[in-house]
Amino acid sequence: MSKSLVPSVCPYCAAGCGFYIAVEKDRATGIEYMLEHPASEGALCSKGNASLEVLYSEDRLRYPQVRKGEGWARLSWDEALGLVARRLSRIIEQSGPESVGFLSSSKCTNEENYLVQKLARCLGSPNVDNCARLCHAPSVVGLNMTLGAAAMTNPIPDLANSKCIFIIGSNLAENHPILSRWIHRAKDAGAVVIAADPRLTHTAWLADIFLRIKPGTDVALLNGMANVIVNEGLTDGEFIAKRTRGYSGFAESLRDYTPQRASEITGVPAGDIIRAARAFAISPASSIVYSMGITQHSTGTSNVVAISNLALITGHIGRPGAGIFPLRGQNNVQGACDMGALAEFYPGYRRAEDPETLELFSLAWGVSNLPKGPGLTSTEMIDAALEGGIRALYIVGEDPANSDSHSNRVRDALESLEFLGVQDIFPTATAQLADVLLPAAAWAEKEGTFTSTERRVQWTARAVAPPGEARPDMEIICELAGRMDLGPQFSYPDATSVLSEVNRLVPAYAGITPARLCSCGLVWPCPDAKHPGTPILHAQGFKLEEGRGYLVPVKYQPASEDVSPEYPLLLTTGRVAVHHNAGSMTRRSPSLMEREPELFVEINPADAVPLKVADGDEVIVESARGWTGARARLTERMKKGVVFMPFHFPGTNLLTTDARDPHSKIPQFNVAACRIRRRD
Amino acid sequence: MPVYVDISRCIGCRSCEVACQRVHGGGSHVNVHYAGDHAAVPVFCHHCQEATCVKACYTSALYKDGERTAFVIDKCTGCGLCRLACPFGVVWTDKLAHKCDLCSPNETPTCVLTCPANALSTDYEAASRRARERAAMMAIRGGRR
């Protein structure tokens, strides 16, 4: 029997590891490693190795369904699409297009994200967003403001060229394991690794200096380090003079952040702050790696700005081994943002309130009256649903009922909608609340491009057919648009034709034509068909006024929630190696579930003993917003007074707060006050 | 050609476990163990030079094939003596014995290819060179790891 090998991109995190799917008789039978892949060199983490299990899960949605009382009734595609189109059209007629919201998916391809935002905007609704809002919205806002580009500045393998790697708020050993390969290579060549985290993670194992920080005090730590660097004269004066603006105001603002004061706020010894600051500043090439430990705070944007300040005053940006590495979560969250599936941006980060943007896209799409933004963010759409401003939501491959904070409130919001349409591969918690449920194809069952965290745009090929009547998201969106009088705007024969339109409208993607996408892809910005791509950003200056990066003073502000006599423990959330995000895929993957089957809470023995909680006990964790059961794990990994829960299981986000960062609207997932008691 | 583990590189991500299970079906022949709160080490067949499992196996289902401790399933009676004899707990008997086969006849074992951290290798020279380099680095830096 003939076996073919189809190149694919891993559907889990944004590292963008490639592998081949072995296909026999139209069935995916195995994985072969892609040794030539530039970021992964053939390696694959546990999730990637288990990814094919998702394709053949019994839970896959196989045909369109409509809610009938408590249950579901099967529909034909024609009936289902007609029903969705009629319900959305009626609500748009009655209360205007602003009463409808769209959530696009950072799991879908660039082409699909482009089409979802195009559909929303062609219908007149400015309300389109994706779950970048829940992971790196502060990076988009913060890095655009200070550096003029919202993306990782250097490729993943370039970490090997760093002489000092500062990892803050990222447990990459578990969440982006492939990065450890390059960090080890840097260490082999003598690099110093610094890790800052509230939790002694596996990532901390890589570190020479570990800073155990109190959750939500990142700005104090980063400003404290900047204070040391400025006071000890370790700044890069030439870089500051030629390539930045705002230095004097920034240096002035650091006066309050002596290492002693930073130490009081963060709980990190002052000597360690000084040691880390010196190591970072004096190395010839330093990198900062960060992730959701930085962004998921009510001060998320300030945290990101503080990171970029640190890189700018030391000149550690725009060179090999020197840069800022925001590690993105979903396989195509970078692409979903690039394609404009964001409330404040049209494709290519063109501001949604700019009349030029509206004119450009009106002309390109052949529609008048495109909605002026910014629209509602995904978190604001939930508020608006509760208040009645949003009457219908159409959700593509996202699960806000599990992945948003304070999920009881999110469920209430989704239930209060007049119409909820969902297209997904699994009956997620959100899908369970839908009026119409459309079955979608998974990544290996369709084709298109994904953009990884290092801005690498890679083609993923169709390996097998979707189960039952499931169809690629792109087809579903085009069919739906056709039924809402947008047939001419949505007549695409395939993903290639959508990418060609993207080439014309998004300058950074102009040269990333389908014909050029070999198995290893191209790195944007790639402005023309001969351009080789741009692995390192900001080498020639910043895309801001005078080409200068912007130093912005940021103040430490305490998290919106702290412990109280009623809720004496601080809950922080995160991820584990064998699960991914809200878990709708990994919880359906047997070889991953057998390794991490249930929700747990890590607690320091000193906190557990007075509560009479032993290792392995079932406990109830409560916050002001809800409660959940979990199994206690007693460990010194957690500092006294701080507990940790992974958010892969539905219970965790029942506890988290809906307090948000005012600039980027990301919820503060990482700090919540809670209490724990035995369950008996 | 056994697999060498560089414990300083292992990040405890369990990729080797899941990959081993994927290619062998059923159970994994690698188990990642955690020491203390964050050190990790994958434990699997050492392919011992003097393999006690081979000595215990009265049907010669287990035998030495060069450096490899090999296994032919047809001869296995499922008696479990190999499991008892293995000092590392890395031979299992679920009806029949199973253990690491170094993914024979493939040139490189799956766990080595899949390891994101490059903690596993079949190259003794590389593994020992790294250890020496680390020791040298420690001396230069005045005692830090």
Interface residues (C-beta under 8 A of the other chain):
Chain A: G30 I31 Y33 L35 S40 G42 A43 L44 C45 S46 G48 N49 A50 A173 E174 P177 I178 L179 S180 R181 H184 R185 D188 G190 L200 T201 H202 T203 A204 W205 L206 D208 A577 V578 S591 L592 R595 T635 E636 R637
Chain B: R9 I11 G12 C13 R14 S15 E17 V18 A19 Q21 R22 V23 D37 H38 A39 A40 L113 T114 C115 P116 A117 N118 R130 E133 M137 R144 R145
